[in-house]
Amino acid sequence: MKDAPTLLRRTMAAIVMPALLLPLLAGCGAAEASCEKTYEELTLSVPGVITADVTCVRRFGDEREGGTVTVDASTKQGVVAVMEDVLRAYAASPDLKHAESPYMYFTNKDGSIGTAPTDLGFNGTPSLRNIREHYGIEPG
């Protein structure tokens, strides 16, 4: 049988450790919700955007942003034009960090036309720093 001090330490650790981690885990949910709200509001502020479904992950060094944006356009050029306006809105926002790399897929209402930033000459998913440099925009 374990001595009383060892048993007491283990019991306290089993109770205290989860209590200490709970605020950290709760903070992740709040950070994710704040990120999603920021991206959705910015996206929906752009003329031609119908819906924005954004998911943010903020867990232990794993930070990702992505989603699907539905636009009111009937041609590929129209979808690309709205996408470009959304990327410019992201670039101008001081609420978004340079290192963030939002992976957004843009589609028209019926889903028959889709596009992503590679159609604007970006190599893969661009970071906000890349988008800002591409358009020469400094966040205000």
C-alpha positions as CSV (number, residue, x, y, z in Angstrom):
1,M,0.0,0.0,0.0
2,K,1.2,3.5,-0.8
3,D,2.1,5.8,2.0
4,A,-0.4,8.5,2.9
5,P,1.6,11.5,1.5
6,T,2.1,9.8,-1.9
7,L,-1.5,8.9,-2.1
8,L,-2.6,12.4,-1.1
9,R,-0.3,14.0,-3.8
10,R,-1.7,11.7,-6.5
11,T,-5.2,12.4,-5.5
12,M,-4.6,16.1,-5.5
13,A,-2.9,16.0,-8.9
14,A,-5.9,14.1,-10.3
15,I,-8.2,16.8,-9.1
16,V,-6.1,19.9,-9.6
17,M,-4.6,19.2,-13.1
18,P,-7.9,19.0,-14.9
19,A,-9.1,22.1,-13.1
20,L,-5.9,24.0,-14.3
21,L,-6.3,22.8,-17.9
22,L,-10.0,23.7,-18.2
23,P,-9.5,27.5,-18.6
24,L,-6.9,26.8,-21.3
25,L,-9.3,24.5,-23.2
26,A,-12.2,26.9,-22.8
27,G,-10.0,29.7,-24.1
28,C,-9.5,27.8,-27.3
29,G,-13.2,27.7,-28.0
30,A,-13.5,31.4,-27.4
31,A,-10.5,32.1,-29.7
32,E,-12.1,29.9,-32.4
33,A,-15.5,31.6,-32.1
34,S,-13.9,35.1,-32.3
35,C,-11.8,34.1,-35.3
36,E,-14.8,32.7,-37.1
37,K,-16.9,35.7,-36.3
38,T,-14.2,38.1,-37.6
39,Y,-13.7,36.2,-40.9
40,E,-17.5,35.8,-41.4
41,E,-18.2,39.5,-40.8
42,L,-15.4,40.6,-43.1
43,T,-16.4,38.2,-45.8
44,L,-20.1,39.1,-45.6
45,S,-19.3,42.8,-45.8
46,V,-18.1,42.3,-49.4
47,P,-20.8,43.0,-52.1
48,G,-21.7,39.8,-54.0
49,V,-21.1,37.5,-51.0
50,I,-24.2,35.5,-50.1
51,T,-22.9,33.2,-47.3
52,A,-19.7,32.5,-45.5
53,D,-19.2,29.3,-43.6
54,V,-15.8,29.7,-41.7
55,T,-14.1,27.3,-39.3
56,C,-11.1,28.3,-37.2
57,V,-8.9,25.9,-35.2
58,R,-6.9,27.2,-32.3
59,R,-5.3,24.3,-30.5
60,F,-1.8,24.0,-29.1
61,G,0.1,25.6,-32.0
62,D,-2.3,24.3,-34.6
63,E,-4.0,27.5,-36.1
64,R,-6.0,27.2,-39.2
65,E,-8.8,29.2,-40.9
66,G,-10.9,27.9,-43.7
67,G,-14.3,27.6,-45.2
68,T,-16.7,28.0,-48.1
69,V,-17.9,31.3,-49.5
70,T,-21.0,31.4,-51.7
71,V,-21.2,34.3,-54.1
72,D,-23.8,35.8,-56.4
73,A,-22.2,35.3,-59.8
74,S,-23.0,33.4,-62.9
75,T,-19.5,33.2,-64.5
76,K,-16.1,32.1,-63.4
77,Q,-14.8,35.6,-63.8
78,G,-17.6,36.9,-61.6
79,V,-16.7,34.4,-58.8
80,V,-13.0,35.3,-59.1
81,A,-13.8,39.0,-58.9
82,V,-15.8,38.6,-55.7
83,M,-13.0,36.3,-54.3
84,E,-10.5,39.0,-55.1
85,D,-12.6,41.6,-53.2
86,V,-12.8,39.3,-50.2
87,L,-9.0,38.8,-50.2
88,R,-8.5,42.6,-50.3
89,A,-10.9,43.0,-47.3
90,Y,-8.9,40.4,-45.4
91,A,-5.6,42.3,-46.3
92,A,-7.0,45.6,-45.1
93,S,-8.2,44.2,-41.8
94,P,-6.0,45.0,-38.7
95,D,-7.8,42.2,-36.9
96,L,-6.1,39.5,-38.9
97,K,-2.4,38.5,-38.4
98,H,0.2,38.3,-41.1
99,A,0.8,34.6,-40.5
100,E,-2.8,33.5,-40.9
101,S,-3.5,31.6,-44.1
102,P,-7.2,31.4,-44.7
103,Y,-8.1,28.6,-47.0
104,M,-11.4,29.7,-48.6
105,Y,-13.2,28.0,-51.4
106,F,-15.5,30.3,-53.4
107,T,-18.5,29.0,-55.3
108,N,-21.6,30.3,-57.0
109,K,-25.1,29.5,-55.7
110,D,-25.6,26.2,-57.4
111,G,-22.0,25.0,-56.9
112,S,-21.3,24.7,-60.6
113,I,-18.5,27.2,-60.5
114,G,-15.7,27.1,-57.9
115,T,-12.4,28.9,-57.4
116,A,-9.6,29.4,-54.9
117,P,-6.7,31.9,-54.6
118,T,-4.6,29.8,-57.0
119,D,-6.7,31.3,-59.8
120,L,-5.3,34.7,-58.9
121,G,-1.7,33.5,-59.3
122,F,-1.0,32.5,-55.7
123,N,1.0,29.3,-55.2
124,G,-1.2,27.3,-52.9
125,T,-3.0,28.9,-49.9
126,P,-1.5,32.4,-49.4
127,S,-0.8,33.9,-46.0
128,L,-2.2,37.2,-45.1
129,R,1.3,38.6,-45.5
130,N,1.3,37.2,-49.1
131,I,-2.1,38.7,-49.8
132,R,-1.1,42.1,-48.4
133,E,2.2,42.1,-50.4
134,H,0.3,41.0,-53.6
135,Y,-2.2,43.9,-53.4
136,G,0.2,46.4,-51.7
137,I,-2.2,46.8,-48.8
138,E,-1.2,47.7,-45.2
139,P,-3.9,47.0,-42.6
140,G,-5.5,50.1,-41.3
